[in-house]
Amino acid sequence: MARIDAFLKLGTQQGCSDIHLAVGVPPMLRVHGDLMPIKFRELRQSELEGYIAEVLTRSQSDYFASGRDLDFSYVSAEGGRFRVNVFRKETGIGATFRTIPTEVPTLEKLALPPIVTKLCDYHQGMVLVTGSTGTGKSTTLAAMIDHLNTTRRVNIISLEDPIEFVHRSKQSQVIQRELNTHIPSFAEGVRAAMREDPDVILVGELRDAETISMAMTAAETGHLVFGTLHTTGAVKTIDRIIDALPVEEREQTKSFLAQSLLAVITQILVKSADARSRRALCEIMIMTKAIAKLIQTDQTHQIPTQLQTGRDYGMQMLDQALLAAITAKEIDPDDAYAYATEKRLFQKYVTDTSILPKLESLGSGTRIGPGPPAPTAT
C-alpha cells in the first residue's frame, strides 16, 4: 500500500472533498468548504516526493519531470477514487487529491431543478455547466450522463481530464476517454468522437478555440453536447465563447448560440443549514427567442432580466435560488450572503452580523462604511 493512502483514507473518513499535500505545511483537508490541517508534521520535500513517486506510472513520472503539472486519476488500496493534480511551487512540490464518490449521484439526490432533467431529453444542441473550480460541475454532468444511461438507448462518448466517475453501461453504451491517455486533446477527442456514431458527447472542458469550434460543429450536426466552462454566469459564458473565436467568425458564432445553445447552468456550492454538507444551487438560462435576439444584436447585458422573468421556462437567477433555499431552511444564510449579488435582500437573514456593512459615525451625521470582507467561499 502506498504511504499516501493513509492520508487519503483519513480524508475520506472525515467526509472531505479534497486532500492537500504541500512542502512546508502539514496535510490539509477541505471539509464542507473549509480548509483545516490534520495533526501531522510539516511535510519535507524529499518526503512528499517519495509519497507521490509511489503512485505514479513511469510515463506520468516522466511527464512531471519535464516540468509540467500532472493530472490523473488514482484508485487507492482502500478502494477510494481520486482526481489528482501534482504541481510545483516556490517551496517544492504539491498535490491535491479530489475525492470521487464510488457511486454516481442521481439528479434527484443532488436536488437540482426539474429543468436539468428535461435538458437530458433533447437529441441535439449544447448544454453548458459552468462555475468556478470546485463547484460540482463534474458531479452534475455525471448525474446527467447517468440519467441518460438509465433512461435512453444511446451511444455516449465522454472526454475527460482525467476520468472521474466511472460509468457502467446500462440502457446506453458509455465510452469514457481520458486526455493524454486515450486522446491528445479535447479537440481531437471531439473530432474522433464524431466518427464513432455518437448520440451524446461530453467535453470535459471547452478550454480553447479549437475545442469550442469542434463542440459547436458536433452540436450543429445532430448531437447532444455537454460541456463545461470556468465562467460565473450565463452572460459571461456567452461572451467568453464569442470572444474565444476569431473575429471573422463572430457572426457565425452568435448564430450558433442563438440556434443550438440549449441552456447554461451556473453552479455554486453553499453550506447546508446544519453546516454538515454543501448544496448545489444554480443560475439557469434556457434559450428562448428573446434571448436569441439579444445575443444576435450584442445585447447580452440584458439577459439577466430574461432570467428573472423566465420562471415558466425553468430559468432563475442565482439570488432567486438562494432566497428560496434560505426560506426553506436548506442552506446557511451567512454563506448565502457571501454569494448573493444583491446583498441588501439577504441582510435580514444573516446571523453573524459582523459580515454586514457597519454604520460609522462621522461628526453629527452617519455614513455606511464597509465592514469586514464576506467570507470567501469556494
Residue pairs with C-beta under 8 A, 6 or more apart in sequence:
1 76
1 77
1 78
2 51
2 54
2 55
2 76
2 77
3 50
3 51
3 54
4 21
4 51
4 52
4 54
4 55
4 76
5 76
5 77
5 78
7 19
7 21
7 27
7 38
8 19
8 76
8 78
8 80
8 82
8 97
9 76
9 78
9 80
10 29
10 38
11 18
11 19
11 29
11 97
11 99
12 78
12 80
12 99
14 29
14 31
15 31
15 32
16 29
16 30
16 31
16 99
17 30
17 31
17 32
17 98
17 99
17 134
18 29
18 30
18 96
18 97
18 98
18 99
18 134
19 27
19 28
19 29
19 30
19 82
19 96
19 97
19 99
20 27
20 28
20 29
20 30
20 35
20 94
20 95
20 96
21 27
21 43
21 48
21 51
21 52
21 94
21 95
21 96
21 97
22 43
22 48
22 89
22 91
22 92
22 93
22 94
22 95
23 43
23 44
23 45
23 48
23 89
23 91
23 92
23 93
23 94
24 42
24 43
24 91
24 92
25 37
25 42
25 43
26 37
26 38
26 39
26 40
26 41
26 42
26 43
27 37
27 38
27 40
27 43
28 35
28 36
28 37
28 38
29 35
29 36
29 37
29 38
30 36
30 378
32 271
32 275
32 276
32 277
32 278
33 269
33 271
33 278
33 335
33 377
33 378
45 91
45 92
45 93
48 92
48 93
48 94
48 95
49 92
49 93
52 86
52 93
52 95
53 61
55 74
55 84
56 64
56 70
56 72
56 86
60 70
60 72
63 70
63 180
64 70
64 86
67 88
69 85
69 86
69 87
69 88
70 84
70 85
70 86
70 87
71 83
71 84
71 85
71 161
71 162
71 179
71 180
72 84
72 162
73 81
73 82
73 83
73 84
73 100
73 162
73 163
73 164
73 178
74 81
74 82
74 84
74 97
75 81
75 82
76 82
79 102
80 99
80 100
80 102
81 99
81 100
81 102
81 164
81 166
82 97
82 98
82 99
82 100
83 97
83 98
83 100
83 162
83 164
84 95
84 96
84 97
84 98
84 162
85 95
85 96
86 93
86 94
86 95
87 93
87 94
87 95
88 94
98 164
100 164
100 165
101 165
104 142
104 143
104 145
104 146
104 165
104 167
105 139
105 142
105 143
105 146
106 143
106 146
106 147
107 116
107 117
107 143
107 144
107 147
109 143
110 136
110 139
110 140
110 143
110 280
111 279
111 280
112 140
112 143
112 280
112 282
113 282
113 284
113 314
113 316
114 314
115 263
115 284
115 286
115 313
115 314
115 315
116 140
116 144
116 265
116 282
116 284
117 147
118 314
119 127
119 144
119 262
119 263
120 144
120 147
120 148
120 151
120 152
122 224
122 262
123 199
123 222
123 224
124 219
124 222
124 223
124 224
124 260
125 219
125 224
125 225
125 260
125 261
125 262
126 215
126 216
126 219
126 225
126 226
126 227
126 260
126 261
126 262
127 144
127 224
127 225
127 226
127 227
127 262
127 263
127 265
128 206
128 226
128 227
128 228
128 229
128 237
128 261
128 263
128 264
128 265
129 137
129 140
129 141
129 226
129 227
129 228
129 265
129 266
129 267
130 137
130 228
130 229
130 230
130 231
130 232
130 233
130 237
130 264
130 265
130 266
130 267
131 137
131 230
131 231
131 232
131 266
131 267
131 268
132 230
132 232
132 378
133 230
133 378
134 269
134 378
135 267
135 268
135 269
135 280
136 267
136 269
136 280
137 228
137 267
138 164
138 165
138 204
138 228
139 165
139 280
140 265
140 267
140 280
141 202
141 226
141 228
142 164
142 165
142 167
144 226
145 156
145 158
145 167
145 174
145 200
145 202
145 226
146 167
148 154
148 156
148 172
148 200
149 156
149 167
149 169
149 170
149 171
149 172
149 174
150 170
150 171
151 171
152 171
152 172
152 199
153 171
153 172
154 172
154 173
154 199
154 200
155 172
155 173
155 175
155 196
155 197
155 198
155 199
155 200
156 167
156 172
156 173
156 174
156 175
156 198
156 199
156 200
156 201
156 202
157 175
157 177
157 193
157 196
157 198
157 200
157 201
157 202
158 167
158 174
158 175
158 176
158 177
158 201
158 202
158 204
159 177
159 179
159 183
159 186
159 189
159 190
159 193
159 201
159 202
159 203
159 204
160 176
160 177
160 178
160 179
160 202
160 204
161 178
161 179
161 180
161 186
161 204
161 205
162 178
162 179
162 181
163 176
163 178
166 176
167 174
167 176
168 174
172 200
175 196
177 183
177 189
179 185
179 186
179 189
179 204
182 189
183 189
183 192
185 210
185 211
186 203
186 204
186 205
186 206
186 207
186 208
186 211
186 214
187 208
187 210
187 211
187 213
187 214
189 203
190 201
190 203
190 211
190 214
190 215
190 217
190 218
191 214
193 201
193 218
194 201
194 217
194 218
194 221
194 223
198 218
198 223
199 223
199 224
200 223
200 224
200 225
200 226
201 215
201 218
201 223
201 224
201 225
201 226
202 225
202 226
202 227
203 211
203 215
203 225
203 226
203 227
203 228
204 227
204 228
205 211
205 227
205 228
205 229
205 230
206 212
206 215
206 227
206 228
206 229
206 241
208 244
209 244
209 245
209 246
212 241
212 244
212 245
213 245
213 249
215 225
215 227
216 253
216 256
216 260
218 225
219 225
219 256
219 260
219 261
220 256
220 259
220 260
229 237
229 240
229 241
231 237
231 240
231 266
232 266
233 266
233 283
233 318
234 264
234 266
234 283
234 285
234 303
234 307
235 300
235 301
235 303
235 304
237 264
237 266
238 257
238 261
238 264
238 295
238 300
238 303
239 300
241 253
241 257
242 250
242 253
242 254
242 257
245 253
254 295
254 296
254 298
255 296
257 292
257 295
258 287
258 292
258 293
258 295
258 296
259 292
261 287
262 286
262 287
263 284
263 285
263 286
263 287
264 284
264 285
265 282
265 283
265 284
266 282
266 283
266 284
266 318
267 280
267 281
267 282
268 280
268 281
268 282
268 318
268 339
268 377
269 278
269 279
269 280
269 281
269 377
269 378
270 278
270 279
270 281
270 322
270 325
270 331
270 332
270 335
270 336
270 339
270 377
271 277
271 278
271 279
271 331
271 332
271 335
272 278
272 279
272 330
272 331
272 332
273 329
273 330
273 331
273 332
275 332
279 325
279 330
279 331
281 318
281 321
281 322
281 325
281 331
282 316
282 318
282 321
283 307
283 316
283 317
283 318
283 321
284 307
284 314
284 315
284 316
285 291
285 303
285 306
285 307
285 315
286 310
286 313
286 314
286 315
288 306
288 310
288 313
290 306
291 303
291 306
294 300
294 302
294 303
294 306
304 317
306 315
307 315
307 316
307 317
308 317
308 320
310 316
317 341
318 339
318 340
318 341
319 340
319 341
319 342
319 345
322 331
322 336
322 339
322 340
322 346
323 345
323 346
325 331
325 336
326 333
326 336
326 346
326 349
333 346
333 349
333 350
333 351
334 350
334 351
334 352
334 355
334 375
335 375
335 377
336 346
336 349
337 343
337 346
337 347
337 349
337 350
337 355
337 374
338 355
338 374
338 375
338 376
338 377
339 377
340 346
343 374
347 356
350 356
354 371
354 372
355 371
355 372
355 374
355 375
356 371
357 368
357 369
357 370
357 371
358 368
358 369
358 370
358 371
359 366
359 367
359 368
359 369
360 366
360 367
360 368
360 369
